[in-house]
Amino acid sequence: MITVIAGGVGAARLLSGLVEVHDPADITVVANIADDIELHGLHISPDLDTITYTLAGAVDPDTGWGLAGETWAAMDAVERYGGVTWFRLGDRDLGTHLYRTQRLGEGAALSQVTAEITAAWGLRLRLLPVTDDRVRTMVTVDGEGEIGFQEYFVQRRHAVPVTAVRFDGADAATPAPGVLEAFARADVVVIAPSNPIVSVDPVLAVPGVRAAVETARDRTVAVSPIVAGAALKGPADRLLRELGHAATVVGVAELYAPLASVLVIDEADAALSSAVEAEGLRCLVAPTVMSTPERAGALGTTVLEALRR
Ligand code: FO1
C-alpha cells in the first residue's frame, strides 16, 4: 500500500502522476480538511474536492481547483443581494457541497460522504479525510488578529503577513477510520509537495498521526513544495519565513527530518543537496515541477523508487 499525505493542488498533481505508475486501488490518500469552510449554509472541503476533481480529470486546469467549464449563475444571483461571493463556487461545484451538506446533516461521517463522492467520480484510490471531526486552520495576521484560512488564502489573497497559525479543534480530533492503519500498513508513505505549514501540519496535528508517520519514517519520502526558494503556487515560502523557517529545501528538510528518510528536491536546488542531507535525511535530486502529466508520472516513479536506493 502507498499512503499519501495530501493538501490541495500540488498533492493532486502528484497523485495524478502516481495513479499512472501504480495501481490506484493500492493507494490511500490522507487529506487535509482544515481548509474546510462553511458558507451559504454549505460544508465545503477544498482539498478533498481538488483531489477528487483532479483525479477525475474534471478540475479547472487554469486554477487547479473547482470544475472545468463552470457556470456562475448561482454566484451572480447571490451577488444581486450583496452576499458572499469572494469564495467562488461554480454551479456544478455547488452540487458537491449540497450533497455533502445533506449527507452530513443526515449524520453521515465526512469519510463516508467522501467515499460516496469519489465513487461517483469513478476514483479507484481511497481518499480519507485525516479526521471526521471539525479542525480549522486559523491564521493570525499582523495588525488584524485571527482570521479563518480561506479569509487569509482567498479573500486577502494570502498577501498579508502572518504571525501565527493554529489548528482549531485538532486536540479533540481523532483520526478517521483507516487513517492510522494506512500508515502502519504502508510500504511507502509519501508527503506530497503541499504547503508544510497549512496543508501537512494540520494533518499531523490530529492526535496519533504525527507519531504514526514518525514510526514509518524509514518508509517515508517527502517531495519539497519549495523550488529555488519559492513555492510553485500559494504562500508556502512566505509562511515558512514568517514563522521562522528558511524558505528553502533546507528549511523543508529541517521540518521533515523527524518524519521522512528521503527528501526529493528539484534540480534547481541540486547545490543544496548536501545541506539537506546535513539535516539527517537522504536527498534525491529530480525534476519536481509537474508541468505535464508525463512529468507527474515520472515524479511518481521517482518517489516510489526513492527508498530502494
Ligand atoms: N481559491 C481561490 O484562490 N479563489 C477562490 O475563489 C476559490 C474558491 C474555491 C472553491 C472551491 C474549492 O474547492 C476551492 C476553492 N479555491 C479557491 C481554492 C482553495 O482556497 C484552495 O485550494 C485550498 O483551500 C488550499 O489548498
py3Dmol code that shows the C-alpha trace and the ligand (Angstrom):
import py3Dmol

protein = """\
ATOM      1  CA  MET A   1       0.000   0.000   0.000  1.00  0.00           C
ATOM      2  CA  ILE A   2       1.080   3.558  -0.789  1.00  0.00           C
ATOM      3  CA  THR A   3      -0.206   6.155   1.685  1.00  0.00           C
ATOM      4  CA  VAL A   4      -0.012   9.816   0.672  1.00  0.00           C
ATOM      5  CA  ILE A   5      -0.354  12.847   2.970  1.00  0.00           C
ATOM      6  CA  ALA A   6      -2.004  15.450   0.783  1.00  0.00           C
ATOM      7  CA  GLY A   7      -3.166  19.039   0.727  1.00  0.00           C
ATOM      8  CA  GLY A   8      -4.533  20.679  -2.375  1.00  0.00           C
ATOM      9  CA  VAL A   9      -3.254  21.441  -5.840  1.00  0.00           C
ATOM     10  CA  GLY A  10       0.383  20.233  -5.615  1.00  0.00           C
ATOM     11  CA  ALA A  11      -0.660  16.971  -3.998  1.00  0.00           C
ATOM     12  CA  ALA A  12      -3.414  16.432  -6.572  1.00  0.00           C
ATOM     13  CA  ARG A  13      -0.865  16.816  -9.386  1.00  0.00           C
ATOM     14  CA  LEU A  14       1.486  14.245  -7.809  1.00  0.00           C
ATOM     15  CA  LEU A  15      -1.449  11.868  -7.273  1.00  0.00           C
ATOM     16  CA  SER A  16      -2.432  12.165 -10.932  1.00  0.00           C
ATOM     17  CA  GLY A  17       1.114  11.018 -11.717  1.00  0.00           C
ATOM     18  CA  LEU A  18       1.121   8.241  -9.101  1.00  0.00           C
ATOM     19  CA  VAL A  19      -2.055   6.617 -10.421  1.00  0.00           C
ATOM     20  CA  GLU A  20      -0.367   6.341 -13.828  1.00  0.00           C
ATOM     21  CA  VAL A  21       2.540   4.326 -12.440  1.00  0.00           C
ATOM     22  CA  HIS A  22       0.920   2.456  -9.527  1.00  0.00           C
ATOM     23  CA  ASP A  23      -2.413   0.642  -9.099  1.00  0.00           C
ATOM     24  CA  PRO A  24      -4.826   3.267  -7.682  1.00  0.00           C
ATOM     25  CA  ALA A  25      -6.588   0.530  -5.696  1.00  0.00           C
ATOM     26  CA  ASP A  26      -3.341   0.260  -3.705  1.00  0.00           C
ATOM     27  CA  ILE A  27      -3.176   3.994  -2.890  1.00  0.00           C
ATOM     28  CA  THR A  28      -4.691   5.649   0.178  1.00  0.00           C
ATOM     29  CA  VAL A  29      -4.701   9.434   0.456  1.00  0.00           C
ATOM     30  CA  VAL A  30      -4.879  11.012   3.930  1.00  0.00           C
ATOM     31  CA  ALA A  31      -6.025  14.549   3.156  1.00  0.00           C
ATOM     32  CA  ASN A  32      -6.158  17.873   4.967  1.00  0.00           C
ATOM     33  CA  ILE A  33      -9.603  19.106   5.948  1.00  0.00           C
ATOM     34  CA  ALA A  34      -8.595  22.153   7.997  1.00  0.00           C
ATOM     35  CA  ASP A  35      -9.157  24.373   4.912  1.00  0.00           C
ATOM     36  CA  ASP A  36     -12.835  23.430   5.065  1.00  0.00           C
ATOM     37  CA  ILE A  37     -15.280  26.306   5.289  1.00  0.00           C
ATOM     38  CA  GLU A  38     -18.976  26.729   5.940  1.00  0.00           C
ATOM     39  CA  LEU A  39     -20.530  29.253   3.560  1.00  0.00           C
ATOM     40  CA  HIS A  40     -24.162  29.710   2.418  1.00  0.00           C
ATOM     41  CA  GLY A  41     -25.027  27.019   4.965  1.00  0.00           C
ATOM     42  CA  LEU A  42     -22.866  24.538   2.995  1.00  0.00           C
ATOM     43  CA  HIS A  43     -19.852  22.479   4.101  1.00  0.00           C
ATOM     44  CA  ILE A  44     -17.064  22.948   1.547  1.00  0.00           C
ATOM     45  CA  SER A  45     -13.942  20.733   1.592  1.00  0.00           C
ATOM     46  CA  PRO A  46     -11.480  22.312  -0.871  1.00  0.00           C
ATOM     47  CA  ASP A  47      -8.618  19.816  -0.555  1.00  0.00           C
ATOM     48  CA  LEU A  48     -10.899  16.767  -0.824  1.00  0.00           C
ATOM     49  CA  ASP A  49     -12.636  18.258  -3.855  1.00  0.00           C
ATOM     50  CA  THR A  50      -9.412  19.402  -5.554  1.00  0.00           C
ATOM     51  CA  ILE A  51      -8.025  15.866  -5.309  1.00  0.00           C
ATOM     52  CA  THR A  52     -11.325  14.319  -6.467  1.00  0.00           C
ATOM     53  CA  TYR A  53     -11.831  16.656  -9.414  1.00  0.00           C
ATOM     54  CA  THR A  54      -8.174  16.417 -10.497  1.00  0.00           C
ATOM     55  CA  LEU A  55      -8.132  12.615 -10.472  1.00  0.00           C
ATOM     56  CA  ALA A  56     -11.486  12.554 -12.270  1.00  0.00           C
ATOM     57  CA  GLY A  57      -9.945  14.702 -14.996  1.00  0.00           C
ATOM     58  CA  ALA A  58     -12.625  17.321 -14.326  1.00  0.00           C
ATOM     59  CA  VAL A  59     -10.678  20.015 -12.466  1.00  0.00           C
ATOM     60  CA  ASP A  60     -10.349  23.537 -13.895  1.00  0.00           C
ATOM     61  CA  PRO A  61      -6.861  23.341 -15.438  1.00  0.00           C
ATOM     62  CA  ASP A  62      -6.198  27.059 -15.056  1.00  0.00           C
ATOM     63  CA  THR A  63      -6.844  27.309 -11.324  1.00  0.00           C
ATOM     64  CA  GLY A  64      -6.243  23.722 -10.168  1.00  0.00           C
ATOM     65  CA  TRP A  65      -9.466  23.837  -8.138  1.00  0.00           C
ATOM     66  CA  GLY A  66     -13.189  23.767  -8.949  1.00  0.00           C
ATOM     67  CA  LEU A  67     -14.622  22.244 -12.123  1.00  0.00           C
ATOM     68  CA  ALA A  68     -13.644  22.953 -15.721  1.00  0.00           C
ATOM     69  CA  GLY A  69     -16.235  24.714 -17.858  1.00  0.00           C
ATOM     70  CA  GLU A  70     -18.133  26.048 -14.871  1.00  0.00           C
ATOM     71  CA  THR A  71     -21.067  28.460 -14.989  1.00  0.00           C
ATOM     72  CA  TRP A  72     -21.579  31.017 -12.214  1.00  0.00           C
ATOM     73  CA  ALA A  73     -25.339  31.680 -12.257  1.00  0.00           C
ATOM     74  CA  ALA A  74     -25.721  30.980  -8.531  1.00  0.00           C
ATOM     75  CA  MET A  75     -22.838  33.314  -7.606  1.00  0.00           C
ATOM     76  CA  ASP A  76     -24.319  36.006  -9.874  1.00  0.00           C
ATOM     77  CA  ALA A  77     -27.673  35.556  -8.139  1.00  0.00           C
ATOM     78  CA  VAL A  78     -26.027  35.909  -4.694  1.00  0.00           C
ATOM     79  CA  GLU A  79     -24.175  38.984  -5.950  1.00  0.00           C
ATOM     80  CA  ARG A  80     -27.520  40.686  -6.637  1.00  0.00           C
ATOM     81  CA  TYR A  81     -28.102  40.683  -2.864  1.00  0.00           C
ATOM     82  CA  GLY A  82     -24.547  41.666  -1.964  1.00  0.00           C
ATOM     83  CA  GLY A  83     -23.986  38.237  -0.463  1.00  0.00           C
ATOM     84  CA  VAL A  84     -20.720  36.339  -0.012  1.00  0.00           C
ATOM     85  CA  THR A  85     -19.143  35.868  -3.432  1.00  0.00           C
ATOM     86  CA  TRP A  86     -15.388  36.281  -2.720  1.00  0.00           C
ATOM     87  CA  PHE A  87     -15.163  32.496  -2.418  1.00  0.00           C
ATOM     88  CA  ARG A  88     -16.071  31.433  -5.943  1.00  0.00           C
ATOM     89  CA  LEU A  89     -18.479  28.478  -6.057  1.00  0.00           C
ATOM     90  CA  GLY A  90     -19.419  27.321  -9.561  1.00  0.00           C
ATOM     91  CA  ASP A  91     -22.895  25.939 -10.246  1.00  0.00           C
ATOM     92  CA  ARG A  92     -21.752  22.319 -10.620  1.00  0.00           C
ATOM     93  CA  ASP A  93     -19.273  22.585  -7.745  1.00  0.00           C
ATOM     94  CA  LEU A  94     -22.215  23.709  -5.610  1.00  0.00           C
ATOM     95  CA  GLY A  95     -23.816  20.340  -6.307  1.00  0.00           C
ATOM     96  CA  THR A  96     -20.946  18.668  -4.459  1.00  0.00           C
ATOM     97  CA  HIS A  97     -21.415  20.931  -1.445  1.00  0.00           C
ATOM     98  CA  LEU A  98     -25.204  20.479  -1.500  1.00  0.00           C
ATOM     99  CA  TYR A  99     -24.793  16.704  -1.461  1.00  0.00           C
ATOM    100  CA  ARG A 100     -22.056  16.717   1.191  1.00  0.00           C
ATOM    101  CA  THR A 101     -24.037  19.029   3.446  1.00  0.00           C
ATOM    102  CA  GLN A 102     -27.219  16.988   3.079  1.00  0.00           C
ATOM    103  CA  ARG A 103     -25.398  13.756   3.931  1.00  0.00           C
ATOM    104  CA  LEU A 104     -23.572  15.273   6.913  1.00  0.00           C
ATOM    105  CA  GLY A 105     -26.926  16.585   8.096  1.00  0.00           C
ATOM    106  CA  GLU A 106     -28.275  13.031   7.896  1.00  0.00           C
ATOM    107  CA  GLY A 107     -25.492  12.020  10.298  1.00  0.00           C
ATOM    108  CA  ALA A 108     -23.054  10.517   7.794  1.00  0.00           C
ATOM    109  CA  ALA A 109     -19.359  10.959   8.624  1.00  0.00           C
ATOM    110  CA  LEU A 110     -17.198  13.092   6.312  1.00  0.00           C
ATOM    111  CA  SER A 111     -15.167   9.982   5.425  1.00  0.00           C
ATOM    112  CA  GLN A 112     -18.350   8.148   4.420  1.00  0.00           C
ATOM    113  CA  VAL A 113     -19.572  11.058   2.287  1.00  0.00           C
ATOM    114  CA  THR A 114     -16.127  11.395   0.719  1.00  0.00           C
ATOM    115  CA  ALA A 115     -16.237   7.716  -0.275  1.00  0.00           C
ATOM    116  CA  GLU A 116     -19.631   8.303  -1.938  1.00  0.00           C
ATOM    117  CA  ILE A 117     -18.383  11.372  -3.795  1.00  0.00           C
ATOM    118  CA  THR A 118     -15.133   9.779  -5.016  1.00  0.00           C
ATOM    119  CA  ALA A 119     -17.069   6.664  -6.133  1.00  0.00           C
ATOM    120  CA  ALA A 120     -19.471   8.851  -8.104  1.00  0.00           C
ATOM    121  CA  TRP A 121     -16.453  10.396  -9.898  1.00  0.00           C
ATOM    122  CA  GLY A 122     -15.008   6.948 -10.596  1.00  0.00           C
ATOM    123  CA  LEU A 123     -11.910   7.324  -8.442  1.00  0.00           C
ATOM    124  CA  ARG A 124     -10.282   3.967  -7.635  1.00  0.00           C
ATOM    125  CA  LEU A 125      -7.902   5.196  -4.921  1.00  0.00           C
ATOM    126  CA  ARG A 126      -9.137   5.657  -1.372  1.00  0.00           C
ATOM    127  CA  LEU A 127      -9.453   9.301  -0.242  1.00  0.00           C
ATOM    128  CA  LEU A 128      -9.664   9.710   3.531  1.00  0.00           C
ATOM    129  CA  PRO A 129     -10.116  12.977   5.383  1.00  0.00           C
ATOM    130  CA  VAL A 130      -7.493  12.837   8.162  1.00  0.00           C
ATOM    131  CA  THR A 131     -10.373  13.141  10.658  1.00  0.00           C
ATOM    132  CA  ASP A 132     -14.175  13.193  10.603  1.00  0.00           C
ATOM    133  CA  ASP A 133     -14.051  15.844  13.302  1.00  0.00           C
ATOM    134  CA  ARG A 134     -14.020  19.588  12.788  1.00  0.00           C
ATOM    135  CA  VAL A 135     -10.500  21.074  12.524  1.00  0.00           C
ATOM    136  CA  ARG A 136      -9.996  24.587  11.140  1.00  0.00           C
ATOM    137  CA  THR A 137      -6.755  26.364  10.315  1.00  0.00           C
ATOM    138  CA  MET A 138      -6.785  29.800  11.951  1.00  0.00           C
ATOM    139  CA  VAL A 139      -4.250  32.395  10.815  1.00  0.00           C
ATOM    140  CA  THR A 140      -3.151  35.392  12.901  1.00  0.00           C
ATOM    141  CA  VAL A 141      -2.490  38.312  10.575  1.00  0.00           C
ATOM    142  CA  ASP A 142      -0.147  41.060  11.764  1.00  0.00           C
ATOM    143  CA  GLY A 143      -2.189  44.095  12.806  1.00  0.00           C
ATOM    144  CA  GLU A 144      -5.526  42.368  12.139  1.00  0.00           C
ATOM    145  CA  GLY A 145      -5.823  39.422  14.541  1.00  0.00           C
ATOM    146  CA  GLU A 146      -7.008  35.881  13.881  1.00  0.00           C
ATOM    147  CA  ILE A 147      -8.968  35.011  10.739  1.00  0.00           C
ATOM    148  CA  GLY A 148     -10.044  31.807   9.008  1.00  0.00           C
ATOM    149  CA  PHE A 149      -7.852  30.099   6.455  1.00  0.00           C
ATOM    150  CA  GLN A 150      -9.926  30.904   3.381  1.00  0.00           C
ATOM    151  CA  GLU A 151     -10.335  34.522   4.527  1.00  0.00           C
ATOM    152  CA  TYR A 152      -6.499  34.595   4.524  1.00  0.00           C
ATOM    153  CA  PHE A 153      -5.859  32.491   1.435  1.00  0.00           C
ATOM    154  CA  VAL A 154      -8.640  33.722  -0.888  1.00  0.00           C
ATOM    155  CA  GLN A 155     -10.221  36.895   0.479  1.00  0.00           C
ATOM    156  CA  ARG A 156      -6.862  38.543   1.249  1.00  0.00           C
ATOM    157  CA  ARG A 157      -5.038  36.559  -1.476  1.00  0.00           C
ATOM    158  CA  HIS A 158      -2.545  35.483   1.259  1.00  0.00           C
ATOM    159  CA  ALA A 159      -0.869  38.859   0.708  1.00  0.00           C
ATOM    160  CA  VAL A 160      -0.786  39.751   4.417  1.00  0.00           C
ATOM    161  CA  PRO A 161       1.948  38.970   6.977  1.00  0.00           C
ATOM    162  CA  VAL A 162       1.206  36.006   9.253  1.00  0.00           C
ATOM    163  CA  THR A 163       2.463  35.844  12.849  1.00  0.00           C
ATOM    164  CA  ALA A 164       0.853  32.549  13.942  1.00  0.00           C
ATOM    165  CA  VAL A 165      -1.079  29.548  12.633  1.00  0.00           C
ATOM    166  CA  ARG A 166      -3.128  27.155  14.748  1.00  0.00           C
ATOM    167  CA  PHE A 167      -5.462  24.248  14.054  1.00  0.00           C
ATOM    168  CA  ASP A 168      -8.637  24.829  15.995  1.00  0.00           C
ATOM    169  CA  GLY A 169     -10.173  21.561  17.189  1.00  0.00           C
ATOM    170  CA  ALA A 170      -7.117  19.415  16.390  1.00  0.00           C
ATOM    171  CA  ASP A 171      -6.509  18.361  20.006  1.00  0.00           C
ATOM    172  CA  ALA A 172     -10.033  16.955  20.315  1.00  0.00           C
ATOM    173  CA  ALA A 173      -9.998  15.275  16.904  1.00  0.00           C
ATOM    174  CA  THR A 174      -9.497  11.564  16.274  1.00  0.00           C
ATOM    175  CA  PRO A 175      -8.097  10.032  13.074  1.00  0.00           C
ATOM    176  CA  ALA A 176     -10.802   8.936  10.632  1.00  0.00           C
ATOM    177  CA  PRO A 177     -11.377   5.181  10.264  1.00  0.00           C
ATOM    178  CA  GLY A 178      -8.476   3.584   8.393  1.00  0.00           C
ATOM    179  CA  VAL A 179      -6.068   6.524   8.740  1.00  0.00           C
ATOM    180  CA  LEU A 180      -3.650   5.109  11.341  1.00  0.00           C
ATOM    181  CA  GLU A 181      -3.838   1.686   9.705  1.00  0.00           C
ATOM    182  CA  ALA A 182      -2.952   3.275   6.351  1.00  0.00           C
ATOM    183  CA  PHE A 183       0.351   4.469   7.821  1.00  0.00           C
ATOM    184  CA  ALA A 184       1.032   1.227   9.691  1.00  0.00           C
ATOM    185  CA  ARG A 185       0.403  -0.917   6.596  1.00  0.00           C
ATOM    186  CA  ALA A 186       2.049   1.357   4.019  1.00  0.00           C
ATOM    187  CA  ASP A 187       5.026   0.016   2.062  1.00  0.00           C
ATOM    188  CA  VAL A 188       5.720   3.647   1.203  1.00  0.00           C
ATOM    189  CA  VAL A 189       4.391   6.821   2.846  1.00  0.00           C
ATOM    190  CA  VAL A 190       4.584   9.930   0.678  1.00  0.00           C
ATOM    191  CA  ILE A 191       4.434  13.510   1.946  1.00  0.00           C
ATOM    192  CA  ALA A 192       3.149  15.259  -1.193  1.00  0.00           C
ATOM    193  CA  PRO A 193       4.505  18.665  -2.306  1.00  0.00           C
ATOM    194  CA  SER A 194       1.931  20.530  -0.254  1.00  0.00           C
ATOM    195  CA  ASN A 195       2.356  23.538   1.996  1.00  0.00           C
ATOM    196  CA  PRO A 196       4.222  22.240   5.078  1.00  0.00           C
ATOM    197  CA  ILE A 197       2.579  24.789   7.390  1.00  0.00           C
ATOM    198  CA  VAL A 198      -1.086  24.860   6.353  1.00  0.00           C
ATOM    199  CA  SER A 199      -1.540  21.562   4.484  1.00  0.00           C
ATOM    200  CA  VAL A 200       0.814  18.959   6.005  1.00  0.00           C
ATOM    201  CA  ASP A 201       0.920  20.233   9.600  1.00  0.00           C
ATOM    202  CA  PRO A 202      -2.884  20.162  10.096  1.00  0.00           C
ATOM    203  CA  VAL A 203      -2.847  16.503   9.026  1.00  0.00           C
ATOM    204  CA  LEU A 204      -0.028  15.741  11.502  1.00  0.00           C
ATOM    205  CA  ALA A 205      -1.809  17.737  14.221  1.00  0.00           C
ATOM    206  CA  VAL A 206      -4.570  15.136  14.604  1.00  0.00           C
ATOM    207  CA  PRO A 207      -3.549  13.097  17.687  1.00  0.00           C
ATOM    208  CA  GLY A 208      -1.752   9.900  16.730  1.00  0.00           C
ATOM    209  CA  VAL A 209      -0.957  10.883  13.150  1.00  0.00           C
ATOM    210  CA  ARG A 210       2.449  12.527  13.648  1.00  0.00           C
ATOM    211  CA  ALA A 211       3.581   9.533  15.743  1.00  0.00           C
ATOM    212  CA  ALA A 212       2.314   7.139  13.071  1.00  0.00           C
ATOM    213  CA  VAL A 213       4.343   8.922  10.398  1.00  0.00           C
ATOM    214  CA  GLU A 214       7.468   9.095  12.599  1.00  0.00           C
ATOM    215  CA  THR A 215       7.138   5.355  13.188  1.00  0.00           C
ATOM    216  CA  ALA A 216       7.001   4.877   9.414  1.00  0.00           C
ATOM    217  CA  ARG A 217       9.975   7.223   8.842  1.00  0.00           C
ATOM    218  CA  ASP A 218      12.144   4.574   7.148  1.00  0.00           C
ATOM    219  CA  ARG A 219       9.359   4.045   4.619  1.00  0.00           C
ATOM    220  CA  THR A 220       8.539   7.737   4.169  1.00  0.00           C
ATOM    221  CA  VAL A 221       9.622  10.023   1.330  1.00  0.00           C
ATOM    222  CA  ALA A 222       8.732  13.698   1.060  1.00  0.00           C
ATOM    223  CA  VAL A 223       8.667  15.931  -2.004  1.00  0.00           C
ATOM    224  CA  SER A 224       9.708  19.529  -1.429  1.00  0.00           C
ATOM    225  CA  PRO A 225       6.994  22.091  -2.251  1.00  0.00           C
ATOM    226  CA  ILE A 226       9.740  24.724  -2.399  1.00  0.00           C
ATOM    227  CA  VAL A 227      11.770  25.021  -5.609  1.00  0.00           C
ATOM    228  CA  ALA A 228      14.633  27.539  -5.801  1.00  0.00           C
ATOM    229  CA  GLY A 229      13.436  29.307  -2.672  1.00  0.00           C
ATOM    230  CA  ALA A 230       9.874  29.759  -3.834  1.00  0.00           C
ATOM    231  CA  ALA A 231       6.549  27.958  -3.751  1.00  0.00           C
ATOM    232  CA  LEU A 232       5.221  26.949  -7.161  1.00  0.00           C
ATOM    233  CA  LYS A 233       1.764  28.037  -6.023  1.00  0.00           C
ATOM    234  CA  GLY A 234       0.456  29.639  -2.852  1.00  0.00           C
ATOM    235  CA  PRO A 235       2.181  31.133   0.195  1.00  0.00           C
ATOM    236  CA  ALA A 236       4.422  28.242   1.368  1.00  0.00           C
ATOM    237  CA  ASP A 237       7.650  30.244   1.033  1.00  0.00           C
ATOM    238  CA  ARG A 238       6.290  33.335   2.794  1.00  0.00           C
ATOM    239  CA  LEU A 239       4.663  31.301   5.578  1.00  0.00           C
ATOM    240  CA  LEU A 240       7.899  29.401   6.182  1.00  0.00           C
ATOM    241  CA  ARG A 241       9.802  32.685   6.509  1.00  0.00           C
ATOM    242  CA  GLU A 242       7.128  34.449   8.550  1.00  0.00           C
ATOM    243  CA  LEU A 243       7.070  31.548  11.019  1.00  0.00           C
ATOM    244  CA  GLY A 244      10.855  31.450  11.433  1.00  0.00           C
ATOM    245  CA  HIS A 245      11.948  28.760   8.993  1.00  0.00           C
ATOM    246  CA  ALA A 246      14.189  29.042   5.950  1.00  0.00           C
ATOM    247  CA  ALA A 247      12.095  29.223   2.773  1.00  0.00           C
ATOM    248  CA  THR A 248      14.435  26.754   1.101  1.00  0.00           C
ATOM    249  CA  VAL A 249      14.692  23.000   0.645  1.00  0.00           C
ATOM    250  CA  VAL A 250      16.941  23.051   3.753  1.00  0.00           C
ATOM    251  CA  GLY A 251      14.133  24.652   5.759  1.00  0.00           C
ATOM    252  CA  VAL A 252      11.788  21.942   4.487  1.00  0.00           C
ATOM    253  CA  ALA A 253      14.368  19.266   5.342  1.00  0.00           C
ATOM    254  CA  GLU A 254      14.607  20.589   8.901  1.00  0.00           C
ATOM    255  CA  LEU A 255      10.817  20.327   9.299  1.00  0.00           C
ATOM    256  CA  TYR A 256      10.585  16.889   7.699  1.00  0.00           C
ATOM    257  CA  ALA A 257      13.705  15.210   9.148  1.00  0.00           C
ATOM    258  CA  PRO A 258      11.729  13.565  12.002  1.00  0.00           C
ATOM    259  CA  LEU A 259       9.106  12.310   9.552  1.00  0.00           C
ATOM    260  CA  ALA A 260      10.826  11.179   6.356  1.00  0.00           C
ATOM    261  CA  SER A 261      14.072   9.428   5.465  1.00  0.00           C
ATOM    262  CA  VAL A 262      14.258  10.916   1.961  1.00  0.00           C
ATOM    263  CA  LEU A 263      13.506  14.413   0.640  1.00  0.00           C
ATOM    264  CA  VAL A 264      13.118  14.806  -3.124  1.00  0.00           C
ATOM    265  CA  ILE A 265      14.249  18.236  -4.319  1.00  0.00           C
ATOM    266  CA  ASP A 266      14.221  19.804  -7.767  1.00  0.00           C
ATOM    267  CA  GLU A 267      17.322  20.005  -9.953  1.00  0.00           C
ATOM    268  CA  ALA A 268      17.258  23.773  -9.433  1.00  0.00           C
ATOM    269  CA  ASP A 269      18.283  23.080  -5.816  1.00  0.00           C
ATOM    270  CA  ALA A 270      20.935  20.427  -6.544  1.00  0.00           C
ATOM    271  CA  ALA A 271      23.633  22.617  -4.970  1.00  0.00           C
ATOM    272  CA  LEU A 272      21.766  22.363  -1.634  1.00  0.00           C
ATOM    273  CA  SER A 273      21.608  18.558  -1.543  1.00  0.00           C
ATOM    274  CA  SER A 274      24.474  18.210   0.958  1.00  0.00           C
ATOM    275  CA  ALA A 275      22.910  20.903   3.162  1.00  0.00           C
ATOM    276  CA  VAL A 276      19.662  18.899   3.015  1.00  0.00           C
ATOM    277  CA  GLU A 277      21.496  15.706   3.992  1.00  0.00           C
ATOM    278  CA  ALA A 278      23.121  17.580   6.884  1.00  0.00           C
ATOM    279  CA  GLU A 279      19.592  17.776   8.334  1.00  0.00           C
ATOM    280  CA  GLY A 280      19.642  13.991   8.697  1.00  0.00           C
ATOM    281  CA  LEU A 281      17.688  12.718   5.732  1.00  0.00           C
ATOM    282  CA  ARG A 282      18.743  11.445   2.324  1.00  0.00           C
ATOM    283  CA  CYS A 283      18.360  13.845  -0.582  1.00  0.00           C
ATOM    284  CA  LEU A 284      17.231  12.852  -4.041  1.00  0.00           C
ATOM    285  CA  VAL A 285      17.530  15.378  -6.878  1.00  0.00           C
ATOM    286  CA  ALA A 286      14.903  15.027  -9.619  1.00  0.00           C
ATOM    287  CA  PRO A 287      12.572  17.168 -11.736  1.00  0.00           C
ATOM    288  CA  THR A 288       9.729  18.025  -9.328  1.00  0.00           C
ATOM    289  CA  VAL A 289       7.904  20.662 -11.378  1.00  0.00           C
ATOM    290  CA  MET A 290       4.909  18.731 -12.729  1.00  0.00           C
ATOM    291  CA  SER A 291       4.277  20.874 -15.789  1.00  0.00           C
ATOM    292  CA  THR A 292       2.966  17.933 -17.831  1.00  0.00           C
ATOM    293  CA  PRO A 293       1.227  14.634 -16.990  1.00  0.00           C
ATOM    294  CA  GLU A 294       4.381  12.834 -18.165  1.00  0.00           C
ATOM    295  CA  ARG A 295       6.472  14.743 -15.639  1.00  0.00           C
ATOM    296  CA  ALA A 296       3.929  13.974 -12.899  1.00  0.00           C
ATOM    297  CA  GLY A 297       4.194  10.282 -13.794  1.00  0.00           C
ATOM    298  CA  ALA A 298       7.985  10.437 -13.756  1.00  0.00           C
ATOM    299  CA  LEU A 299       7.935  12.087 -10.330  1.00  0.00           C
ATOM    300  CA  GLY A 300       5.565   9.350  -9.153  1.00  0.00           C
ATOM    301  CA  THR A 301       8.080   6.737 -10.231  1.00  0.00           C
ATOM    302  CA  THR A 302      10.927   8.652  -8.598  1.00  0.00           C
ATOM    303  CA  VAL A 303       9.013   8.806  -5.322  1.00  0.00           C
ATOM    304  CA  LEU A 304       8.110   5.124  -5.317  1.00  0.00           C
ATOM    305  CA  GLU A 305      11.691   4.114  -6.067  1.00  0.00           C
ATOM    306  CA  ALA A 306      13.308   6.668  -3.729  1.00  0.00           C
ATOM    307  CA  LEU A 307      13.527   4.274  -0.775  1.00  0.00           C
ATOM    308  CA  ARG A 308      15.094   1.464  -2.783  1.00  0.00           C
ATOM    309  CA  ARG A 309      18.296   3.365  -3.492  1.00  0.00           C
TER     310      ARG A 309
END
"""
ligand_1 = """\
26
FO1
N -9.128 29.606 -4.419
C -9.089 30.935 -4.777
O -7.997 31.495 -4.878
N -10.240 31.638 -5.018
C -11.469 31.086 -4.909
O -12.480 31.751 -5.113
C -11.545 29.689 -4.566
C -12.764 29.020 -4.484
C -12.774 27.629 -4.232
C -13.969 26.924 -4.241
C -13.983 25.551 -4.014
C -12.789 24.881 -3.783
O -12.788 23.540 -3.586
C -11.558 25.569 -3.765
C -11.552 26.953 -3.990
N -10.353 27.662 -4.005
C -10.327 28.996 -4.329
C -9.072 27.024 -3.707
C -8.883 26.845 -2.207
O -8.938 28.049 -1.500
C -7.533 26.150 -2.011
O -7.489 25.111 -2.921
C -7.281 25.401 -0.722
O -8.070 25.704 0.313
C -5.788 25.484 -0.457
O -5.241 24.311 -0.926
"""
view = py3Dmol.view(width=600, height=400)
view.addModel(protein, "pdb")
view.setStyle({"model": 0}, {"cartoon": {"style": "trace"}})
view.addModel(ligand_1, "xyz")
view.setStyle({"model": 1}, {"stick": {}})
view.zoomTo()
view.show()
